[in-house]
Amino acid sequence: MSALDELTQAVSTVAAAARGGIVRIDGGWRGASGVVISDGAILTNAHNIHGDSVTIAFSDGRTAEGTVAGVDADSDLAVVTADTSGATAIAWAPDGAAAIGASVFAAAATGEDVRVTWGLVSSVSRAFRGPRGRRIRGSVEHTAPMAPGSSGSALLDAQGRLVGLNTNRVGGGFYLAIPTDSALRARVDALANGQSPVRPRLGIGIAPTWAARRMRRAVGLPERDGLLVREVESESPAERAGIGVGDLIVAAAGKPVASSDDLYDALASATDSKSLQLTIVRGADERNVDVGFADAA
């Protein structure tokens, strides 16, 4: 069999699997895709979810109301439960199936059918920022073209098995997918059971280090590396700790903070703690504050 024949056969296999297991999710401004992963459960991206329910459109023309079972916004994952009668869950590929150089196929719902495109895995260690700004590491980069509105679609191997959840467009013909390995499957199972993770959050908006240095220089203050607080949510852990707009966060848990990733890493380390100590500079004064998470959502 020639390489072209093998590719044609793979596309046929993938299209057959996708027609039974890829759905359209309506609810956002341009719609998205989802993947039927088990009876009654659909996996998609968290950024595709706007509210507690969505409308699911199946390839046979049927629609159903879906209920959001669990959301992990920091990892850009969500599971929706719905009546998936007539649909076929897509099988999970074994870990490592999306190796560099492997052929992969992006399968997205178009509203009337599925769109299947072919590409190659170009990297397995890319990172991108989730809806809340946290860095999601270990993503699969590939070259299977996807049209706008294809987030939440499936990345499949030549046997039609799920190797990733498409989520981000890099540019230049490259796309990112969250690998559907065994570690992710455990998290997805928890979401399907209504167990949305609760992580510590400060409730602030921040400006990067370069902006903080420029603003301090503009008002005659010494330059410092850190993150400038530009917004504080009402009733947030940060507000309760006394952090205000204009404060400069220079350390977290005793470690210097030079980027937002440093702060997110400190928050991740505080998952099992009830508080996180931050060092802030207000004007020329430096002090430590303890941010409590006991009541944080």
FENGIFEN-V800670 format. One record per residue. N is the residue number from 1. RES is the residue in one letter. OMEGA is omega in whole degrees, 0 to 359 (none if undefined). BURIAL is + if it has 9 or more other C-alpha atoms within 8 Angstrom, else -. Layout:
N | RES | OMEGA | BURIAL
N | RES | OMEGA | BURIAL
This chain:
1 | M | 180 | -
2 | S | 179 | -
3 | A | 179 | -
4 | L | 178 | -
5 | D | 179 | -
6 | E | 179 | +
7 | L | 179 | -
8 | T | 179 | -
9 | Q | 179 | -
10 | A | 179 | +
11 | V | 179 | +
12 | S | 179 | -
13 | T | 181 | +
14 | V | 181 | +
15 | A | 179 | +
16 | A | 179 | -
17 | A | 183 | +
18 | A | 181 | +
19 | R | 180 | +
20 | G | 189 | +
21 | G | 178 | +
22 | I | 182 | +
23 | V | 175 | +
24 | R | 178 | +
25 | I | 178 | +
26 | D | 183 | +
27 | G | 174 | +
28 | G | 185 | +
29 | W | 177 | -
30 | R | 177 | -
31 | G | 182 | +
32 | A | 179 | +
33 | S | 175 | +
34 | G | 183 | +
35 | V | 175 | +
36 | V | 185 | +
37 | I | 176 | +
38 | S | 181 | +
39 | D | 177 | -
40 | G | 184 | +
41 | A | 182 | +
42 | I | 180 | +
43 | L | 176 | +
44 | T | 177 | +
45 | N | 178 | +
46 | A | 182 | +
47 | H | 175 | +
48 | N | 186 | +
49 | I | 179 | +
50 | H | 182 | +
51 | G | 184 | -
52 | D | 181 | -
53 | S | 179 | +
54 | V | 175 | +
55 | T | 181 | +
56 | I | 177 | +
57 | A | 181 | +
58 | F | 184 | +
59 | S | 178 | +
60 | D | 178 | -
61 | G | 181 | -
62 | R | 174 | -
63 | T | 179 | -
64 | A | 175 | +
65 | E | 180 | +
66 | G | 178 | +
67 | T | 180 | +
68 | V | 182 | +
69 | A | 182 | +
70 | G | 181 | +
71 | V | 172 | +
72 | D | 185 | +
73 | A | 181 | +
74 | D | 178 | +
75 | S | 180 | +
76 | D | 180 | +
77 | L | 175 | +
78 | A | 176 | +
79 | V | 179 | +
80 | V | 175 | +
81 | T | 181 | +
82 | A | 175 | +
83 | D | 183 | -
84 | T | 179 | +
85 | S | 181 | -
86 | G | 177 | -
87 | A | 180 | +
88 | T | 180 | +
89 | A | 178 | +
90 | I | 182 | +
91 | A | 177 | -
92 | W | 175 | -
93 | A | 176 | +
94 | P | 178 | -
95 | D | 177 | -
96 | G | 182 | -
97 | A | 180 | +
98 | A | 179 | +
99 | A | 180 | +
100 | I | 181 | +
101 | G | 181 | -
102 | A | 174 | +
103 | S | 178 | +
104 | V | 183 | +
105 | F | 176 | +
106 | A | 181 | +
107 | A | 183 | +
108 | A | 177 | +
109 | A | 180 | +
110 | T | 183 | -
111 | G | 179 | -
112 | E | 181 | -
113 | D | 175 | -
114 | V | 176 | +
115 | R | 180 | +
116 | V | 177 | +
117 | T | 185 | +
118 | W | 175 | +
119 | G | 180 | +
120 | L | 174 | +
121 | V | 182 | +
122 | S | 178 | +
123 | S | 177 | +
124 | V | 184 | +
125 | S | 178 | +
126 | R | 180 | +
127 | A | 174 | +
128 | F | 182 | +
129 | R | 178 | +
130 | G | 183 | +
131 | P | 180 | +
132 | R | 176 | -
133 | G | 179 | -
134 | R | 181 | +
135 | R | 177 | +
136 | I | 187 | +
137 | R | 174 | -
138 | G | 182 | +
139 | S | 178 | +
140 | V | 175 | +
141 | E | 182 | +
142 | H | 185 | +
143 | T | 178 | +
144 | A | 186 | +
145 | P | 178 | +
146 | M | 178 | +
147 | A | 175 | -
148 | P | 182 | -
149 | G | 182 | -
150 | S | 180 | +
151 | S | 185 | +
152 | G | 179 | +
153 | S | 186 | +
154 | A | 167 | +
155 | L | 189 | +
156 | L | 173 | +
157 | D | 185 | +
158 | A | 177 | +
159 | Q | 180 | -
160 | G | 181 | +
161 | R | 185 | +
162 | L | 176 | +
163 | V | 181 | +
164 | G | 176 | +
165 | L | 183 | +
166 | N | 187 | +
167 | T | 189 | +
168 | N | 177 | +
169 | R | 181 | -
170 | V | 187 | -
171 | G | 180 | -
172 | G | 179 | -
173 | G | 179 | -
174 | F | 183 | +
175 | Y | 181 | +
176 | L | 177 | +
177 | A | 174 | +
178 | I | 183 | +
179 | P | 181 | +
180 | T | 180 | +
181 | D | 184 | +
182 | S | 178 | -
183 | A | 179 | -
184 | L | 181 | +
185 | R | 178 | +
186 | A | 179 | -
187 | R | 179 | -
188 | V | 178 | +
189 | D | 179 | -
190 | A | 178 | +
191 | L | 180 | +
192 | A | 178 | +
193 | N | 177 | -
194 | G | 183 | -
195 | Q | 177 | -
196 | S | 182 | +
197 | P | 176 | -
198 | V | 181 | -
199 | R | 177 | -
200 | P | 175 | +
201 | R | 183 | +
202 | L | 184 | -
203 | G | 180 | +
204 | I | 167 | +
205 | G | 186 | -
206 | I | 172 | +
207 | A | 183 | +
208 | P | 184 | +
209 | T | 183 | +
210 | W | 179 | -
211 | A | 178 | +
212 | A | 180 | +
213 | R | 182 | +
214 | R | 182 | +
215 | M | 178 | -
216 | R | 179 | +
217 | R | 182 | +
218 | A | 181 | -
219 | V | 174 | -
220 | G | 179 | -
221 | L | 177 | +
222 | P | 178 | -
223 | E | 176 | -
224 | R | 171 | -
225 | D | 180 | +
226 | G | 181 | +
227 | L | 182 | +
228 | L | 178 | +
229 | V | 180 | +
230 | R | 180 | +
231 | E | 176 | +
232 | V | 180 | +
233 | E | 178 | +
234 | S | 179 | -
235 | E | 179 | -
236 | S | 175 | +
237 | P | 180 | +
238 | A | 180 | +
239 | E | 180 | +
240 | R | 179 | +
241 | A | 178 | +
242 | G | 177 | -
243 | I | 182 | +
244 | G | 177 | +
245 | V | 182 | +
246 | G | 176 | -
247 | D | 178 | +
248 | L | 177 | +
249 | I | 184 | +
250 | V | 179 | +
251 | A | 177 | +
252 | A | 183 | +
253 | A | 177 | -
254 | G | 181 | -
255 | K | 181 | -
256 | P | 178 | +
257 | V | 180 | +
258 | A | 180 | +
259 | S | 178 | +
260 | S | 179 | +
261 | D | 177 | -
262 | D | 181 | +
263 | L | 178 | +
264 | Y | 178 | +
265 | D | 178 | -
266 | A | 178 | +
267 | L | 179 | +
268 | A | 179 | +
269 | S | 182 | -
270 | A | 183 | +
271 | T | 182 | -
272 | D | 180 | -
273 | S | 178 | -
274 | K | 181 | -
275 | S | 176 | +
276 | L | 178 | +
277 | Q | 176 | +
278 | L | 172 | +
279 | T | 182 | +
280 | I | 175 | +
281 | V | 177 | +
282 | R | 187 | +
283 | G | 177 | -
284 | A | 183 | -
285 | D | 178 | -
286 | E | 178 | -
287 | R | 177 | -
288 | N | 175 | -
289 | V | 176 | +
290 | D | 179 | +
291 | V | 182 | +
292 | G | 182 | +
293 | F | 184 | +
294 | A | 182 | -
295 | D | 183 | -
296 | A | 178 | +
297 | A | none | -
